[in-house]
């Protein structure tokens, strides 16, 4: 077996005369032929990389997987040799770093997602945990398949959100027997002492075999999905690198050529996509609360929320609250009563306005993932990811295909929070058209409320039936047992605030 | 003493008839007069807040300090009542959260710095630690004063970088005796059981007294500085809130009115600002290395760096390396050899290009602070904060006052990293004009290097003497014992790479 230096390049050259086969099953590649082919490939790769950067329509994310010793670190170094490092980033994670457990597992992947026009190389991707659980016996067949199905949905979403995935599995000849044992005394960068040690928990030959079996199962399971795996024979390092380079070239060229499809006009009729019975007409908006009871109930709910979120049990949990509602329904006032019941150290309110350019260059959920709280903390979203199926749908900012797939994407997002022991709750604050008009007029008159009313509010008001249909679909398609919507009758601000805070206090006490 | 509800508002109203004095030393404020004054104040505050947001020339950062029980939480809630929450953020920190110790202490303040046009309210600011060390006896007078002096310099920098600070100290009548003892059984939000408990370590009456003595010392020390403290009498909650509101109004109005001063033309001559002997002419650029020795020395240095950064001793340290140099001096190639000697899990390379809009809206150091690595990790900056005193100086992107103050600002930044046990090293890769020309011509010819040469490179080349003067000043003014510059003779790429990697290997072995 060839000895590979830390740097990869210089000694790889000498490794060409050793055994192994290239991807096409031909004979071993000699260094001269490699050098010649690499020079041509490299120029094409750079051309494609610069095209991608110039158009910035898509990002490319390479998932670099395989047994330790198959050359993940060497391939990484090779790509840094071939590509322009200025639009390239490595995303590598220490799976055992407890610091990373303070957020849901997917958080760090989202945090590091390359923006459009750029390339990311990810080592130890979301497949790491899935395979490890399967290999270590922690996940039965059903769980394993459910996780793969979810992963496929998320990868479809990333693809639709303009992230092209290139999934590579570096396969060694001895993969059948579970790869090679690690020997820290071997030269750094060699097969027995690889640069990247992703599978530190996999120790015995039996465990290595189970891991490889899980990998083959995974690859088989996902053969038909939109983003397939590419198996790269890894025994001959030079042939391996050329194969990876060629696959990447195809990927980069396709991503650079990609153009968004214009989606036509916004829908002109309030056509629903779900067929449940409408819930908005069933709300009794006349409900109210007298001042004394309001003050008492509010203070009581606030004290309960304060106690719950300061409790020991909450330290490993987290609270994510999304506020949506008609314009002037009282989101701001309700959020203020909630935030004053929380320790400011452990809480953030995120008002969702126009996205920044960093946010615009990434999938729509990115800006919400970035504010997902640490364990023990609360994040309050003043408007949220539901904008996708509300304003973006109604105003035509999102194509029909985009907002229609968003229901499932949102459910997957929230399910990932729940699975990480986060408590997710969503409030829709409902008022009727008369009450909204009254509040708009009042805002015009009241000096300190004047700022709360804009031309856009009057425009939105004209689309009331379109918004109502969007709300019905949203409630029907995203209300789940673990991530419920609470409909809040908000014609009375007192009733609304108390209902919200009591609902949260009850929820917290049930969860903790 | 008045009992204050969690929410602040409703019960504050009833607290007005209790004892206490307003800031001007007058009599207690009754609820009606408060209500009337607050309504006027609130409209002015909103006007100023919207002006600030519209112009986005400055950010406003309120540092809310004082003994626990003085009403930090209540003032916070009041400001949320008065202001528009959409451009308001709370920055509050749990000083004992060990998760925050994985970065230098200032990192989280930088992370959360409001962008221009916005308002941040910070609780437990950088003064928390300074005062706590002093009160607990951990900092002698000299250390205390040195920290205050550094803080003053950093606040001057923030001010110059368009962050207006409003430093408030809420002072209770009984502050002389160190405030009130905490009683968790008291109503939440009352003086004995405040919403914000910043000084949890301060327990006994003696400790409370020492804290107050340190606070008075701090406020006295900083009386003459550009950003003074405002002492707010806190015994009467209503008067306290009005005083805070008025101070904030002045601050917001001044910040909203602020206009940048045009700085005139870029300097036309390579005038130096330091008077040291030039170092560039003393470099022996003829130094080279034969291929065999290069390969051996490179591999040796890489192995040493790999071992050092994977060692147990490095887990609580971190490495920050900045690469600067003439165009075509070989930064990319050197960085590639360094990165392949590091575990990709614990390392990131940050190529510094044009700032994003999120970066542009904040002080120039923000984009570098955001990439400061976790402990145990390495951050490699491919170009760095030194752009401020190199390209920005020479091309006139920064005003003379801006780049001239940057030397000290950079020294303070790096000193903060060093004090947090980070290892900071800076490399200048020097080639001469002939070698640069040769490399530019070669890049034009070589297919895969064509991308590395742009019109800008030829333009920069014409300013060679201006850049040389800027480099001399940079080396003279920012080379320190703890954060050294290494000058790298780079006409020979082999010599250059080996010098860089050996220097880092030596440095790491000395530090660990």
Interface residues (C-beta under 8 A of the other chain):
Chain A: X5 X6 X7 X8 X10 X39 X42 X43 X46 X50 X73 X76 X77 X80 X81 X82 X84 X85 X86 X87 X89 X90 X92 X93 X94 X99 X102 X123 X124 X188 X195 X196 X295 X298 X299 X302 X303 X306 X332 X335 X336 X337 X339 X340 X341 X343 X344 X345 X346 X347 X348 X349 X351 X353 X356 X357 X358 X374 X382 X447 X448 X451 X452
Chain B: X5 X6 X7 X8 X10 X39 X42 X43 X46 X50 X73 X76 X77 X80 X81 X82 X84 X85 X86 X87 X89 X90 X92 X93 X94 X99 X102 X123 X124 X188 X195 X196 X295 X298 X299 X302 X303 X306 X332 X335 X336 X337 X339 X340 X341 X343 X344 X345 X346 X347 X348 X349 X351 X353 X356 X357 X358 X374 X382 X447 X448 X451 X452
